[in-house]
């Protein structure tokens, strides 16, 4: 009888832990999804980590750790990747590299080229030149 009670208790405890873990994972996924939306929406501005953390009710450390655990990259790198991707789209649409620099909030063409090259292996200027 004791063995059966112990087994039932352990089974109950395991189910409870799984339920809590599942709920935590869903909550974390929802937070990361919301954070990604906020990061993507603000690509033309400076990254405002304080605002995102306040909205998600997390400290900067908690947010950065959680974001990196779910995406493999830091929030800043994700934000930068969004800006670079948007700049690439603008270059493809307008064939005007300088409007992409301004629209995406890069300091200058050198700043865009540096980050563009780190992602695509070529500078934004070279990319635009090869599109013709």
C-alpha positions as CSV (number, residue, x, y, z in Angstrom):
1,X,0.0,0.0,0.0
2,X,2.9,2.4,0.8
3,X,4.5,1.6,-2.5
4,X,1.3,2.4,-4.4
5,X,0.9,5.7,-2.5
6,X,4.5,6.7,-3.2
7,X,4.1,5.8,-6.9
8,X,0.9,7.8,-7.2
9,X,2.4,10.7,-5.3
10,X,5.5,10.7,-7.6
11,X,3.3,10.5,-10.7
12,X,1.2,13.4,-9.5
13,X,4.3,15.5,-8.7
14,X,5.7,14.7,-12.2
15,X,2.5,15.7,-13.9
16,X,2.4,18.9,-11.9
17,X,5.9,19.8,-12.8
18,X,5.2,19.1,-16.5
19,X,2.2,21.3,-16.4
20,X,4.1,24.2,-14.9
21,X,7.0,23.7,-17.4
22,X,4.5,23.7,-20.3
23,X,2.9,26.9,-19.0
24,X,6.2,28.6,-18.5
25,X,7.3,27.6,-22.0
26,X,4.1,29.0,-23.5
27,X,4.5,32.2,-21.4
28,X,8.1,32.6,-22.5
29,X,7.2,32.0,-26.2
30,X,4.5,34.7,-25.9
31,X,7.0,37.1,-24.4
32,X,9.6,36.4,-27.1
33,X,7.0,36.8,-29.8
34,X,5.9,40.2,-28.3
35,X,9.5,41.3,-28.0
36,X,10.3,40.4,-31.6
37,X,7.2,42.4,-32.7
38,X,8.5,45.4,-30.7
39,X,12.0,45.1,-32.1
40,X,10.7,44.8,-35.7
41,X,8.4,47.8,-35.2
42,X,11.2,50.0,-34.0
43,X,13.9,49.3,-36.6
44,X,14.1,52.9,-37.8
45,X,14.9,54.1,-34.2
46,X,17.5,53.5,-31.6
47,X,16.9,50.2,-29.7
48,X,15.0,51.1,-26.5
49,X,15.6,48.0,-24.3
50,X,14.2,49.8,-21.2
51,X,10.8,50.2,-22.9
52,X,10.7,46.6,-24.0
53,X,11.7,45.3,-20.6
54,X,9.1,47.5,-18.9
55,X,6.4,46.3,-21.3
56,X,7.3,42.6,-20.6
57,X,7.8,43.2,-16.8
58,X,11.3,41.8,-16.9
59,X,14.7,43.1,-15.9
60,X,17.2,43.7,-18.7
61,X,19.2,40.7,-17.6
62,X,16.2,38.5,-17.5
63,X,15.0,39.7,-20.9
64,X,18.4,39.3,-22.6
65,X,18.9,35.9,-21.2
66,X,15.4,34.7,-22.1
67,X,15.7,36.2,-25.6
68,X,19.1,34.6,-26.3
69,X,17.9,31.2,-25.0
70,X,15.0,31.3,-27.4
71,X,16.6,32.8,-30.5
72,X,20.3,32.1,-30.2
73,X,21.2,35.8,-30.6
74,X,21.0,38.9,-28.4
75,X,18.0,41.3,-28.8
76,X,20.5,43.9,-30.2
77,X,21.7,41.5,-32.9
78,X,18.1,40.6,-33.8
79,X,17.2,44.4,-33.9
80,X,20.2,45.0,-36.1
81,X,19.3,42.1,-38.4
82,X,15.8,43.6,-38.8
83,X,17.4,47.0,-39.8
84,X,19.7,45.3,-42.3
85,X,17.0,43.2,-43.8
86,X,14.8,46.3,-44.2
87,X,17.7,48.3,-45.7
88,X,18.2,45.4,-48.2
89,X,14.5,45.5,-49.2
90,X,14.6,49.3,-49.6
91,X,17.7,49.1,-51.8
92,X,16.0,46.4,-53.9
93,X,12.9,48.6,-54.3
94,X,14.3,52.1,-54.8
95,X,17.9,51.3,-55.9
96,X,18.8,54.3,-53.7
97,X,21.3,53.2,-51.0
98,X,21.3,56.6,-49.2
99,X,17.6,56.6,-48.7
100,X,18.0,53.1,-47.1
101,X,20.7,54.5,-44.8
102,X,18.4,57.3,-43.7
103,X,15.2,55.3,-43.5
104,X,16.8,52.5,-41.4
105,X,18.5,54.8,-38.9
106,X,22.1,54.0,-39.8
107,X,24.6,56.8,-39.1
108,X,26.1,56.7,-42.6
109,X,26.9,54.4,-45.5
110,X,30.0,53.0,-43.8
111,X,27.9,52.0,-40.8
112,X,25.3,50.2,-43.0
113,X,28.1,48.6,-45.2
114,X,29.8,47.2,-42.1
115,X,26.7,45.5,-40.8
116,X,25.4,44.5,-44.2
117,X,28.7,42.8,-45.0
118,X,28.6,40.9,-41.7
119,X,25.2,39.4,-42.6
120,X,25.4,39.1,-46.4
121,X,29.1,38.8,-47.1
122,X,29.1,41.9,-49.3
123,X,28.6,45.6,-48.7
124,X,25.3,47.2,-49.4
125,X,26.9,49.3,-52.1
126,X,28.3,46.2,-53.8
127,X,24.9,44.5,-53.5
128,X,23.2,47.4,-55.1
129,X,25.8,47.5,-57.9
130,X,25.3,43.8,-58.7
131,X,21.5,44.2,-59.0
132,X,21.7,45.9,-62.4
